[in-house]
Amino acid sequence: MAEFSLDLNEDQQQIQKWVHDFAEQVVRPVGPEWDQKEETPWPVIEEAAKIGLYSWEFVAQCFSDPTGLLFPVVSEELCWGDAGIALSIFGSTLGAAGIAGNGTPEQIAEWVPQCFGTPDDIHLASFAVTEPGAGSDVSSLRTNAKKDGDDWVINGQKTFITNGGLLDRPNVHVVVASVDPELGSRGHASFVVPPGTPGLTGGKKEKKMGIRASHTGEVLLDDVRVPSACLLGGEEKLEGRLARAREGKSSKVQAAMSTFETTRPVVGAQALGIARAAYEFSLDYAKEREQFGRRIIENQGIAFKLADMKMELDAARLLVWRAAWMGATKKPFENGEGSMSKLKAGEVAVWVTEQAIQILGGYGYIRDFPVEQWHRDSKIYTLFEGTSEIQRLVVSRAISGMHIE
Ligand SMILES: Cc1cc2nc3c(=O)[nH]c(=O)nc-3n(C[C@H](O)[C@H](O)[C@H](O)COP(=O)(O)OP(=O)(O)OC[C@H]3O[C@@H](n4cnc5c(N)ncnc54)[C@H](O)[C@@H]3O)c2cc1C
C-alpha cells in the first residue's frame, strides 16, 4: 500500500514546471494587454498549441492522471500567469468535458479532438447551459430539442457562454436542451452542434469586470438541425433515462450537473492561481516598501495579513487536491467535497486579492500594478460553475440529507 504523501511525482513536477515557464514567459507579460483589448488572445493560444499545451492529448493526459492532481496543478500555474488567457486556453476543455462526461466512446473519439484541432487548424469548444431565465436554476431551461425523423432540431437562446458563439474558428458547441420540459432537469440532454451547422449564431459579446481575455457570449439557436449521432450518450440511453424519470425513479446523473461535478476542483485551482500570484506579489512588495523608516512587513498589521493569506491559500489548495483525488479515485462526494473545494478557493481568491490591494496601498488601485486586475479576475470564481450560494446548497444538502431551499 502506498504511503500517504502530498508530494507531486516526478512527471507531475516536470509538467508543472513546463506550464509555469509558459505562464511566466508567454502569458503573464501580455496579460494586461489582452485584459485591455477584451479579445481572445489567438497568438497566445497558437503558441500554446505549438508546444502541445492547447491540445486534446494534453487534456486527456491531465484527466487520466490517476491521482487527479495534474489538472488542478497545471490550472493553478496557468492562471498564475493570467486567468483570462488561461480560460481562453482551457475554455475548450469545458466543451470537451461535456462530451467526455456524457458521450459514448465513439462520440468521445470523434468530437474531443475536434474541440482543439491542430496547431495549424485551431478549433475551440464551448459548453452551453445557462439561459437568460435559467442560471442557478438549471431545471428551468427553455432551449428545446425535438426529434424530427433521424435528426434533432434545437431552438433556444444561451447566455454567458465561455467561447460561446465565437465563430472566428471552427467551434464545437455542446448544448444542453430540454427534450421533455415536464421532467425539469431530468428531461435534459446534451447535443454536439458541429462547427458550421446552420442556425447557430453568436449574439451579444459581454463586456466584463475581469477575465476579459476570455470570450463570453450569447449563443442563438434557430432551428439548428443535428443528426441523431450528435445526441450525447445515444438514443437508447436517453429513452431509458426518460422512462425512469417518468416512472418517478431516481436517475444517477443529470446531463449538465455531471459535467460541473468533474470540473469544480479544477475551477477552484484556477482561482488559487490568481490568489497565489497576488500573495507572492504583495509579499515581495511588503518586504521592499518602506514607510516610517522600516519595511511595511515589519508591522504586524501587514505581516499577519500575509500569514493569513498564505494559510488560506494552502487550506484551499488542500480542499481542491482532496476533491480532485476523490474524483479520480471514484470516492463518493458524500459531503459535497467538489463544491466545497470550489467554494473555498473562489472565496479565498477574492479575499486574498483584496488584501493584496490593501498591502500595496494606493499603488494597489493603480493599473500600473497587476493586483487590481487580479482582484477583478478573481470575482468570477464566486459566480460561475455554480455561485457560492449554490455550492453551500450542495454541501448543506449533502451533510444534512435534507432538502434545504
Ligand atoms: C464570465 C462568465 C462565464 C460563464 N461561462 C459559462 C459557460 O461557459 N457555460 C454556461 O452554461 N454558463 C456560463 N456562465 C453562467 C454562470 O454559470 C451563471 O451566471 C451562474 O450559474 C449564475 O446564474 P445567474 O447569473 O443567472 O444568477 P442567478 O441564478 O440569477 O443568481 C442570482 C443570485 O441569487 C442567488 N441564488 C439563486 N438561487 C439561489 C438559491 N436557491 N439559494 C440561495 N441563493 C440563490 C445566486 O447565488 C446569486 O447570488 C458564465 C458566466 C459568466 C459571468
The ligand as a Tripos MOL2 file, in Angstrom:
@<TRIPOS>MOLECULE
LIG
   53    58     1     0     0
SMALL
NO_CHARGES

@<TRIPOS>ATOM
      1 C1        -17.7790   35.1590  -17.3360 C.3       1 LIG1
      2 C2        -18.8260   34.1000  -17.2790 C.ar      1 LIG1
      3 C3        -18.6150   32.8950  -17.9390 C.ar      1 LIG1
      4 C4        -19.6010   31.8900  -17.9200 C.ar      1 LIG1
      5 N1        -19.4110   30.7400  -18.6360 N.ar      1 LIG1
      6 C5        -20.4360   29.8540  -18.7460 C.ar      1 LIG1
      7 C6        -20.3440   28.7340  -19.6230 C.ar      1 LIG1
      8 O1        -19.3220   28.5060  -20.2870 O.2       1 LIG1
      9 N2        -21.4180   27.9140  -19.7430 N.ar      1 LIG1
     10 C7        -22.5760   28.1200  -19.0450 C.ar      1 LIG1
     11 O2        -23.5150   27.3580  -19.2140 O.2       1 LIG1
     12 N3        -22.6960   29.1790  -18.1920 N.ar      1 LIG1
     13 C8        -21.6620   30.0460  -18.0340 C.ar      1 LIG1
     14 N4        -21.7840   31.1330  -17.1960 N.ar      1 LIG1
     15 C9        -23.0090   31.3290  -16.4470 C.3       1 LIG1
     16 C10       -22.8600   31.1200  -14.9470 C.3       1 LIG1
     17 O3        -22.6610   29.7620  -14.6650 O.3       1 LIG1
     18 C11       -24.1140   31.7240  -14.2720 C.3       1 LIG1
     19 O4        -24.0140   33.1250  -14.3840 O.3       1 LIG1
     20 C12       -24.2380   31.2950  -12.8460 C.3       1 LIG1
     21 O5        -24.5780   29.9380  -12.7730 O.3       1 LIG1
     22 C13       -25.3010   32.0870  -12.0680 C.3       1 LIG1
     23 O6        -26.5010   32.2060  -12.7850 O.3       1 LIG1
     24 P1        -27.1660   33.6630  -12.9360 P.3       1 LIG1
     25 O7        -26.1080   34.5760  -13.4130 O.co2     1 LIG1
     26 O8        -28.4010   33.5410  -13.7430 O.co2     1 LIG1
     27 O9        -27.5360   34.0840  -11.4490 O.3       1 LIG1
     28 P2        -28.8840   33.7080  -10.6360 P.3       1 LIG1
     29 O10       -29.1200   32.2540  -10.6920 O.co2     1 LIG1
     30 O11       -29.9750   34.6230  -11.0880 O.co2     1 LIG1
     31 O12       -28.4660   34.1040   -9.1610 O.3       1 LIG1
     32 C14       -28.5350   35.4210   -8.6330 C.3       1 LIG1
     33 C15       -28.1940   35.3660   -7.1530 C.3       1 LIG1
     34 O13       -29.1840   34.5660   -6.4610 O.3       1 LIG1
     35 C16       -28.5400   33.5230   -5.7390 C.3       1 LIG1
     36 N5        -29.4030   32.3370   -5.7240 N.ar      1 LIG1
     37 C17       -30.0740   31.7780   -6.7670 C.ar      1 LIG1
     38 N6        -30.7400   30.6790   -6.3410 N.ar      1 LIG1
     39 C18       -30.4780   30.5460   -5.0220 C.ar      1 LIG1
     40 C19       -30.8600   29.6110   -4.0180 C.ar      1 LIG1
     41 N7        -31.6340   28.5630   -4.2980 N.pl3     1 LIG1
     42 N8        -30.4020   29.7740   -2.7490 N.ar      1 LIG1
     43 C20       -29.6000   30.8300   -2.4570 C.ar      1 LIG1
     44 N9        -29.2020   31.7460   -3.3600 N.ar      1 LIG1
     45 C21       -29.6390   31.6040   -4.6180 C.ar      1 LIG1
     46 C22       -27.2410   33.2620   -6.5280 C.3       1 LIG1
     47 O14       -26.2880   32.6090   -5.7270 O.3       1 LIG1
     48 C23       -26.8420   34.6890   -6.8800 C.3       1 LIG1
     49 O15       -26.2170   35.2930   -5.7850 O.3       1 LIG1
     50 C24       -20.7970   32.1200  -17.1870 C.ar      1 LIG1
     51 C25       -20.9940   33.3360  -16.5070 C.ar      1 LIG1
     52 C26       -20.0440   34.3140  -16.5600 C.ar      1 LIG1
     53 C27       -20.3130   35.6270  -15.8730 C.3       1 LIG1
@<TRIPOS>BOND
     1     1     2 1
     2     2     3 ar
     3     2    52 ar
     4     3     4 ar
     5     4     5 ar
     6     4    50 ar
     7     5     6 ar
     8     6     7 ar
     9     6    13 1
    10     7     8 2
    11     7     9 ar
    12     9    10 ar
    13    10    11 2
    14    10    12 ar
    15    12    13 ar
    16    13    14 ar
    17    14    15 1
    18    14    50 ar
    19    15    16 1
    20    16    17 1
    21    16    18 1
    22    18    19 1
    23    18    20 1
    24    20    21 1
    25    20    22 1
    26    22    23 1
    27    23    24 1
    28    24    25 2
    29    24    26 1
    30    24    27 1
    31    27    28 1
    32    28    29 2
    33    28    30 1
    34    28    31 1
    35    31    32 1
    36    32    33 1
    37    33    34 1
    38    33    48 1
    39    34    35 1
    40    35    36 1
    41    35    46 1
    42    36    37 ar
    43    36    45 ar
    44    37    38 ar
    45    38    39 ar
    46    39    40 ar
    47    39    45 ar
    48    40    41 1
    49    40    42 ar
    50    42    43 ar
    51    43    44 ar
    52    44    45 ar
    53    46    47 1
    54    46    48 1
    55    48    49 1
    56    50    51 ar
    57    51    52 ar
    58    52    53 1
@<TRIPOS>SUBSTRUCTURE
     1 LIG1         1 GROUP 0 **** ****
